[in-house]
Amino acid sequence: MKMHAFGYYLTLTVPSVLFVMNAMWFMKILKGVMKTLSKWS
């Protein structure tokens, strides 16, 4: 039962952690693109 609860917890937390990491990477890339665009214009 404890293992089942742990697995359930993992299925809830892992996608949200991945989502947050992806969002942070996306913001970094977006900032880099904005810097490059401001240099070019």
PDB file of N, H, CA, C and O in Angstrom:
ATOM      1  N   MET A   1       0.840  -1.207   0.000  1.00  0.00           N
ATOM      2  CA  MET A   1       0.000   0.000   0.000  1.00  0.00           C
ATOM      3  C   MET A   1       0.872   1.253   0.000  1.00  0.00           C
ATOM      4  O   MET A   1       0.587   2.220  -0.706  1.00  0.00           O
ATOM      5  N   LYS A   2       1.931   1.224   0.796  1.00  0.00           N
ATOM      6  H   LYS A   2       2.162   0.438   1.370  1.00  0.00           H
ATOM      7  CA  LYS A   2       2.811   2.386   0.872  1.00  0.00           C
ATOM      8  C   LYS A   2       3.484   2.630  -0.477  1.00  0.00           C
ATOM      9  O   LYS A   2       3.627   3.771  -0.917  1.00  0.00           O
ATOM     10  N   MET A   3       3.898   1.528  -1.132  1.00  0.00           N
ATOM     11  H   MET A   3       3.781   0.601  -0.775  1.00  0.00           H
ATOM     12  CA  MET A   3       4.537   1.653  -2.440  1.00  0.00           C
ATOM     13  C   MET A   3       3.568   2.262  -3.443  1.00  0.00           C
ATOM     14  O   MET A   3       3.960   3.086  -4.269  1.00  0.00           O
ATOM     15  N   HIS A   4       2.292   1.853  -3.370  1.00  0.00           N
ATOM     16  H   HIS A   4       1.974   1.184  -2.699  1.00  0.00           H
ATOM     17  CA  HIS A   4       1.277   2.369  -4.283  1.00  0.00           C
ATOM     18  C   HIS A   4       1.096   3.879  -4.084  1.00  0.00           C
ATOM     19  O   HIS A   4       0.976   4.635  -5.048  1.00  0.00           O
ATOM     20  N   ALA A   5       1.080   4.297  -2.819  1.00  0.00           N
ATOM     21  H   ALA A   5       1.177   3.683  -2.036  1.00  0.00           H
ATOM     22  CA  ALA A   5       0.927   5.719  -2.510  1.00  0.00           C
ATOM     23  C   ALA A   5       2.127   6.499  -3.041  1.00  0.00           C
ATOM     24  O   ALA A   5       1.981   7.604  -3.564  1.00  0.00           O
ATOM     25  N   PHE A   6       3.310   5.911  -2.900  1.00  0.00           N
ATOM     26  H   PHE A   6       3.429   5.014  -2.475  1.00  0.00           H
ATOM     27  CA  PHE A   6       4.535   6.556  -3.386  1.00  0.00           C
ATOM     28  C   PHE A   6       4.484   6.716  -4.902  1.00  0.00           C
ATOM     29  O   PHE A   6       4.839   7.767  -5.436  1.00  0.00           O
ATOM     30  N   GLY A   7       4.039   5.663  -5.592  1.00  0.00           N
ATOM     31  H   GLY A   7       3.750   4.809  -5.159  1.00  0.00           H
ATOM     32  CA  GLY A   7       3.921   5.720  -7.052  1.00  0.00           C
ATOM     33  C   GLY A   7       2.919   6.780  -7.472  1.00  0.00           C
ATOM     34  O   GLY A   7       3.141   7.505  -8.442  1.00  0.00           O
ATOM     35  N   TYR A   8       1.817   6.870  -6.742  1.00  0.00           N
ATOM     36  H   TYR A   8       1.636   6.281  -5.954  1.00  0.00           H
ATOM     37  CA  TYR A   8       0.793   7.875  -7.035  1.00  0.00           C
ATOM     38  C   TYR A   8       1.364   9.279  -6.847  1.00  0.00           C
ATOM     39  O   TYR A   8       1.113  10.179  -7.648  1.00  0.00           O
ATOM     40  N   TYR A   9       2.137   9.449  -5.775  1.00  0.00           N
ATOM     41  H   TYR A   9       2.342   8.718  -5.124  1.00  0.00           H
ATOM     42  CA  TYR A   9       2.791  10.728  -5.489  1.00  0.00           C
ATOM     43  C   TYR A   9       3.747  11.102  -6.618  1.00  0.00           C
ATOM     44  O   TYR A   9       3.793  12.253  -7.050  1.00  0.00           O
ATOM     45  N   LEU A  10       4.516  10.107  -7.093  1.00  0.00           N
ATOM     46  H   LEU A  10       4.479   9.172  -6.742  1.00  0.00           H
ATOM     47  CA  LEU A  10       5.459  10.352  -8.187  1.00  0.00           C
ATOM     48  C   LEU A  10       4.739  10.786  -9.457  1.00  0.00           C
ATOM     49  O   LEU A  10       5.175  11.714 -10.139  1.00  0.00           O
ATOM     50  N   THR A  11       3.626  10.108  -9.775  1.00  0.00           N
ATOM     51  H   THR A  11       3.272   9.355  -9.222  1.00  0.00           H
ATOM     52  CA  THR A  11       2.895  10.453 -11.001  1.00  0.00           C
ATOM     53  C   THR A  11       2.327  11.862 -10.913  1.00  0.00           C
ATOM     54  O   THR A  11       2.085  12.498 -11.939  1.00  0.00           O
ATOM     55  N   LEU A  12       2.114  12.352  -9.706  1.00  0.00           N
ATOM     56  H   LEU A  12       2.310  11.836  -8.872  1.00  0.00           H
ATOM     57  CA  LEU A  12       1.616  13.717  -9.548  1.00  0.00           C
ATOM     58  C   LEU A  12       2.741  14.740  -9.602  1.00  0.00           C
ATOM     59  O   LEU A  12       2.586  15.802 -10.205  1.00  0.00           O
ATOM     60  N   THR A  13       3.877  14.427  -8.972  1.00  0.00           N
ATOM     61  H   THR A  13       4.003  13.564  -8.481  1.00  0.00           H
ATOM     62  CA  THR A  13       4.945  15.424  -8.852  1.00  0.00           C
ATOM     63  C   THR A  13       5.853  15.504 -10.066  1.00  0.00           C
ATOM     64  O   THR A  13       6.253  16.597 -10.464  1.00  0.00           O
ATOM     65  N   VAL A  14       6.187  14.359 -10.663  1.00  0.00           N
ATOM     66  H   VAL A  14       5.862  13.470 -10.340  1.00  0.00           H
ATOM     67  CA  VAL A  14       7.140  14.362 -11.779  1.00  0.00           C
ATOM     68  C   VAL A  14       6.693  15.259 -12.938  1.00  0.00           C
ATOM     69  O   VAL A  14       7.498  16.065 -13.405  1.00  0.00           O
ATOM     70  N   PRO A  15       5.446  15.161 -13.428  1.00  0.00           N
ATOM     71  CA  PRO A  15       5.045  16.040 -14.538  1.00  0.00           C
ATOM     72  C   PRO A  15       5.121  17.524 -14.175  1.00  0.00           C
ATOM     73  O   PRO A  15       5.510  18.344 -15.008  1.00  0.00           O
ATOM     74  N   SER A  16       4.754  17.876 -12.941  1.00  0.00           N
ATOM     75  H   SER A  16       4.438  17.211 -12.264  1.00  0.00           H
ATOM     76  CA  SER A  16       4.796  19.287 -12.558  1.00  0.00           C
ATOM     77  C   SER A  16       6.228  19.792 -12.467  1.00  0.00           C
ATOM     78  O   SER A  16       6.513  20.925 -12.854  1.00  0.00           O
ATOM     79  N   VAL A  17       7.141  18.952 -11.953  1.00  0.00           N
ATOM     80  H   VAL A  17       6.909  18.031 -11.639  1.00  0.00           H
ATOM     81  CA  VAL A  17       8.560  19.333 -11.891  1.00  0.00           C
ATOM     82  C   VAL A  17       9.115  19.522 -13.298  1.00  0.00           C
ATOM     83  O   VAL A  17       9.817  20.496 -13.570  1.00  0.00           O
ATOM     84  N   LEU A  18       8.796  18.585 -14.194  1.00  0.00           N
ATOM     85  H   LEU A  18       8.225  17.794 -13.973  1.00  0.00           H
ATOM     86  CA  LEU A  18       9.254  18.695 -15.581  1.00  0.00           C
ATOM     87  C   LEU A  18       8.696  19.957 -16.220  1.00  0.00           C
ATOM     88  O   LEU A  18       9.400  20.645 -16.959  1.00  0.00           O
ATOM     89  N   PHE A  19       7.435  20.263 -15.941  1.00  0.00           N
ATOM     90  H   PHE A  19       6.863  19.704 -15.340  1.00  0.00           H
ATOM     91  CA  PHE A  19       6.808  21.454 -16.499  1.00  0.00           C
ATOM     92  C   PHE A  19       7.526  22.718 -16.034  1.00  0.00           C
ATOM     93  O   PHE A  19       7.782  23.622 -16.829  1.00  0.00           O
ATOM     94  N   VAL A  20       7.850  22.777 -14.745  1.00  0.00           N
ATOM     95  H   VAL A  20       7.643  22.043 -14.099  1.00  0.00           H
ATOM     96  CA  VAL A  20       8.550  23.948 -14.194  1.00  0.00           C
ATOM     97  C   VAL A  20       9.931  24.093 -14.830  1.00  0.00           C
ATOM     98  O   VAL A  20      10.336  25.197 -15.193  1.00  0.00           O
ATOM     99  N   MET A  21      10.657  22.976 -14.965  1.00  0.00           N
ATOM    100  H   MET A  21      10.329  22.079 -14.670  1.00  0.00           H
ATOM    101  CA  MET A  21      11.990  23.028 -15.576  1.00  0.00           C
ATOM    102  C   MET A  21      11.904  23.496 -17.028  1.00  0.00           C
ATOM    103  O   MET A  21      12.709  24.314 -17.474  1.00  0.00           O
ATOM    104  N   ASN A  22      10.919  22.969 -17.759  1.00  0.00           N
ATOM    105  H   ASN A  22      10.265  22.305 -17.396  1.00  0.00           H
ATOM    106  CA  ASN A  22      10.729  23.389 -19.142  1.00  0.00           C
ATOM    107  C   ASN A  22      10.398  24.874 -19.221  1.00  0.00           C
ATOM    108  O   ASN A  22      10.901  25.578 -20.097  1.00  0.00           O
ATOM    109  N   ALA A  23       9.557  25.350 -18.313  1.00  0.00           N
ATOM    110  H   ALA A  23       9.148  24.778 -17.602  1.00  0.00           H
ATOM    111  CA  ALA A  23       9.176  26.763 -18.302  1.00  0.00           C
ATOM    112  C   ALA A  23      10.395  27.645 -18.042  1.00  0.00           C
ATOM    113  O   ALA A  23      10.548  28.694 -18.667  1.00  0.00           O
ATOM    114  N   MET A  24      11.268  27.220 -17.116  1.00  0.00           N
ATOM    115  H   MET A  24      11.144  26.367 -16.608  1.00  0.00           H
ATOM    116  CA  MET A  24      12.469  28.003 -16.815  1.00  0.00           C
ATOM    117  C   MET A  24      13.399  28.054 -18.025  1.00  0.00           C
ATOM    118  O   MET A  24      13.937  29.113 -18.349  1.00  0.00           O
ATOM    119  N   TRP A  25      13.590  26.905 -18.701  1.00  0.00           N
ATOM    120  H   TRP A  25      13.153  26.046 -18.438  1.00  0.00           H
ATOM    121  CA  TRP A  25      14.417  26.883 -19.904  1.00  0.00           C
ATOM    122  C   TRP A  25      13.823  27.798 -20.960  1.00  0.00           C
ATOM    123  O   TRP A  25      14.544  28.548 -21.617  1.00  0.00           O
ATOM    124  N   PHE A  26      12.493  27.733 -21.122  1.00  0.00           N
ATOM    125  H   PHE A  26      11.908  27.123 -20.588  1.00  0.00           H
ATOM    126  CA  PHE A  26      11.810  28.541 -22.125  1.00  0.00           C
ATOM    127  C   PHE A  26      12.032  30.026 -21.858  1.00  0.00           C
ATOM    128  O   PHE A  26      12.270  30.796 -22.789  1.00  0.00           O
ATOM    129  N   MET A  27      11.956  30.431 -20.592  1.00  0.00           N
ATOM    130  H   MET A  27      11.763  29.806 -19.836  1.00  0.00           H
ATOM    131  CA  MET A  27      12.172  31.833 -20.239  1.00  0.00           C
ATOM    132  C   MET A  27      13.611  32.255 -20.538  1.00  0.00           C
ATOM    133  O   MET A  27      13.844  33.361 -21.025  1.00  0.00           O
ATOM    134  N   LYS A  28      14.574  31.380 -20.248  1.00  0.00           N
ATOM    135  H   LYS A  28      14.385  30.481 -19.853  1.00  0.00           H
ATOM    136  CA  LYS A  28      15.985  31.677 -20.546  1.00  0.00           C
ATOM    137  C   LYS A  28      16.174  31.888 -22.043  1.00  0.00           C
ATOM    138  O   LYS A  28      16.796  32.860 -22.470  1.00  0.00           O
ATOM    139  N   ILE A  29      15.627  30.963 -22.837  1.00  0.00           N
ATOM    140  H   ILE A  29      15.122  30.173 -22.490  1.00  0.00           H
ATOM    141  CA  ILE A  29      15.761  31.053 -24.292  1.00  0.00           C
ATOM    142  C   ILE A  29      15.077  32.322 -24.793  1.00  0.00           C
ATOM    143  O   ILE A  29      15.613  33.025 -25.650  1.00  0.00           O
ATOM    144  N   LEU A  30      13.892  32.613 -24.254  1.00  0.00           N
ATOM    145  H   LEU A  30      13.457  32.042 -23.558  1.00  0.00           H
ATOM    146  CA  LEU A  30      13.145  33.802 -24.669  1.00  0.00           C
ATOM    147  C   LEU A  30      13.948  35.066 -24.371  1.00  0.00           C
ATOM    148  O   LEU A  30      13.999  35.974 -25.200  1.00  0.00           O
ATOM    149  N   LYS A  31      14.573  35.134 -23.201  1.00  0.00           N
ATOM    150  H   LYS A  31      14.532  34.396 -22.528  1.00  0.00           H
ATOM    151  CA  LYS A  31      15.400  36.296 -22.851  1.00  0.00           C
ATOM    152  C   LYS A  31      16.564  36.431 -23.820  1.00  0.00           C
ATOM    153  O   LYS A  31      16.882  37.534 -24.264  1.00  0.00           O
ATOM    154  N   GLY A  32      17.199  35.309 -24.148  1.00  0.00           N
ATOM    155  H   GLY A  32      16.940  34.413 -23.788  1.00  0.00           H
ATOM    156  CA  GLY A  32      18.312  35.326 -25.095  1.00  0.00           C
ATOM    157  C   GLY A  32      17.873  35.827 -26.455  1.00  0.00           C
ATOM    158  O   GLY A  32      18.574  36.617 -27.087  1.00  0.00           O
ATOM    159  N   VAL A  33      16.714  35.370 -26.910  1.00  0.00           N
ATOM    160  H   VAL A  33      16.145  34.728 -26.397  1.00  0.00           H
ATOM    161  CA  VAL A  33      16.179  35.809 -28.205  1.00  0.00           C
ATOM    162  C   VAL A  33      15.885  37.304 -28.172  1.00  0.00           C
ATOM    163  O   VAL A  33      16.182  38.019 -29.128  1.00  0.00           O
ATOM    164  N   MET A  34      15.301  37.776 -27.074  1.00  0.00           N
ATOM    165  H   MET A  34      15.060  37.195 -26.297  1.00  0.00           H
ATOM    166  CA  MET A  34      14.991  39.202 -26.948  1.00  0.00           C
ATOM    167  C   MET A  34      16.269  40.043 -27.001  1.00  0.00           C
ATOM    168  O   MET A  34      16.295  41.089 -27.649  1.00  0.00           O
ATOM    169  N   LYS A  35      17.318  39.594 -26.330  1.00  0.00           N
ATOM    170  H   LYS A  35      17.297  38.744 -25.804  1.00  0.00           H
ATOM    171  CA  LYS A  35      18.604  40.302 -26.355  1.00  0.00           C
ATOM    172  C   LYS A  35      19.131  40.373 -27.779  1.00  0.00           C
ATOM    173  O   LYS A  35      19.553  41.433 -28.241  1.00  0.00           O
ATOM    174  N   THR A  36      19.103  39.233 -28.476  1.00  0.00           N
ATOM    175  H   THR A  36      18.760  38.372 -28.100  1.00  0.00           H
ATOM    176  CA  THR A  36      19.598  39.176 -29.850  1.00  0.00           C
ATOM    177  C   THR A  36      18.789  40.105 -30.740  1.00  0.00           C
ATOM    178  O   THR A  36      19.348  40.820 -31.571  1.00  0.00           O
ATOM    179  N   LEU A  37      17.478  40.095 -30.565  1.00  0.00           N
ATOM    180  H   LEU A  37      17.024  39.514 -29.889  1.00  0.00           H
ATOM    181  CA  LEU A  37      16.614  40.947 -31.391  1.00  0.00           C
ATOM    182  C   LEU A  37      16.895  42.423 -31.122  1.00  0.00           C
ATOM    183  O   LEU A  37      16.913  43.227 -32.054  1.00  0.00           O
ATOM    184  N   SER A  38      17.112  42.782 -29.873  1.00  0.00           N
ATOM    185  H   SER A  38      17.097  42.129 -29.116  1.00  0.00           H
ATOM    186  CA  SER A  38      17.372  44.189 -29.556  1.00  0.00           C
ATOM    187  C   SER A  38      18.724  44.628 -30.110  1.00  0.00           C
ATOM    188  O   SER A  38      18.901  45.797 -30.454  1.00  0.00           O
ATOM    189  N   LYS A  39      19.689  43.691 -30.199  1.00  0.00           N
ATOM    190  H   LYS A  39      19.545  42.742 -29.920  1.00  0.00           H
ATOM    191  CA  LYS A  39      20.981  44.010 -30.818  1.00  0.00           C
ATOM    192  C   LYS A  39      20.808  44.294 -32.303  1.00  0.00           C
ATOM    193  O   LYS A  39      21.377  45.249 -32.833  1.00  0.00           O
ATOM    194  N   TRP A  40      20.010  43.449 -32.976  1.00  0.00           N
ATOM    195  H   TRP A  40      19.548  42.674 -32.546  1.00  0.00           H
ATOM    196  CA  TRP A  40      19.845  43.565 -34.425  1.00  0.00           C
ATOM    197  C   TRP A  40      19.077  44.823 -34.817  1.00  0.00           C
ATOM    198  O   TRP A  40      19.401  45.448 -35.827  1.00  0.00           O
ATOM    199  N   SER A  41      18.058  45.207 -34.031  1.00  0.00           N
ATOM    200  H   SER A  41      17.795  44.699 -33.211  1.00  0.00           H
ATOM    201  CA  SER A  41      17.207  46.328 -34.440  1.00  0.00           C
ATOM    202  C   SER A  41      17.886  47.681 -34.254  1.00  0.00           C
ATOM    203  O   SER A  41      17.293  48.717 -34.555  1.00  0.00           O
TER     204      SER A  41
END
